[in-house]
């Protein structure tokens, strides 16, 4: 009988975002390696696309609280999934291993159910939530509770999957045995995020204005406001310039109001779009935008925006700090500046449109370093080793 791997997550396709894409890729990699996967997750948001069906993967869904944008985001929505999760994980066939994603309360529920069923579990860590709580300005009691929950979940895991080396080091500093922490990387679906056709807008007339695209979450620690303010300066000088910002997040309503005030009609913020549409916009852009606010504690994040842009052959302008800035500079993926509207505007004024050779080089880098499927295969190898009783170390 193939090993059964149960994945506990508040978000899974048809939800759109880095987390659901990463977990579906993991499920596919596990099945391809001979496993059987069951996902314990939430019912889709109203109006979602049809839920995908993957051979070897079954999905158990339950109702959950969602915010006005349809996302499972915020303490009450998290708890609406996590409170019943322990009982849900106790139902059905006993798994060989359970994999959970953040928030830390999901990890606590997973740890409790795994203890009762005597099964190991794996923590998949795309970010450190206690640092995010600091960035969001959480009250001290909330911050303390998040940190304790996160440490309890991680210390009880048979293995921890970290997406960056810096994040792995942070987990070890928090008291997790370094032998149980594995860096698996991150990325995007390089079959979806592809360059624009050679005769498409990316290769259009040189006299058209600059096309800039931001694709991804807009929250406190991204600080995407810096691009709206910078573009308002550029728009006064370049009547043909356009900025498109796709994605959701707590900052979206505020950014829409700011764009309407500073650059009316020049900034589009349509909200979350399907991956294929995001890929089209990135492939047709002259520059992709990514950012991280200094001092939030999120310096360890590896924004998938960078891999998505490179896979589409588009250079990145990164504003801020952290591993994203370092990646852009080290691999020649574009440019990095301070998280400051004037610095961003200055970079955009002199931006050189990428030619075919540069787009091909960026695409090649993404195929080698930014493939989500390759990251999922590395993660699946660790999960299956835990399922087989060969706890990696």
Secondary structure as GFF3:
##gff-version 3
##sequence-region A 1 393
A	DSSP	beta_strand	4	8	.	.	.	ID=ss1
A	DSSP	alpha_helix	18	32	.	.	.	ID=ss2
A	DSSP	beta_strand	36	42	.	.	.	ID=ss3
A	DSSP	beta_strand	57	62	.	.	.	ID=ss4
A	DSSP	alpha_helix	75	82	.	.	.	ID=ss5
A	DSSP	alpha_helix	85	89	.	.	.	ID=ss6
A	DSSP	beta_strand	97	100	.	.	.	ID=ss7
A	DSSP	alpha_helix	104	117	.	.	.	ID=ss8
A	DSSP	beta_strand	120	125	.	.	.	ID=ss9
A	DSSP	alpha_helix	129	135	.	.	.	ID=ss10
A	DSSP	alpha_helix	140	155	.	.	.	ID=ss11
A	DSSP	beta_strand	159	162	.	.	.	ID=ss12
A	DSSP	alpha_helix	165	173	.	.	.	ID=ss13
A	DSSP	three_ten_helix	178	180	.	.	.	ID=ss14
A	DSSP	beta_strand	181	183	.	.	.	ID=ss15
A	DSSP	three_ten_helix	201	203	.	.	.	ID=ss16
A	DSSP	beta_strand	211	215	.	.	.	ID=ss17
A	DSSP	alpha_helix	225	237	.	.	.	ID=ss18
A	DSSP	beta_strand	242	246	.	.	.	ID=ss19
A	DSSP	alpha_helix	252	262	.	.	.	ID=ss20
A	DSSP	beta_strand	267	271	.	.	.	ID=ss21
A	DSSP	alpha_helix	275	284	.	.	.	ID=ss22
A	DSSP	beta_strand	287	292	.	.	.	ID=ss23
A	DSSP	alpha_helix	304	311	.	.	.	ID=ss24
A	DSSP	beta_strand	316	320	.	.	.	ID=ss25
A	DSSP	alpha_helix	323	330	.	.	.	ID=ss26
A	DSSP	beta_strand	334	337	.	.	.	ID=ss27
A	DSSP	alpha_helix	341	349	.	.	.	ID=ss28
A	DSSP	alpha_helix	356	369	.	.	.	ID=ss29
A	DSSP	alpha_helix	372	387	.	.	.	ID=ss30
###
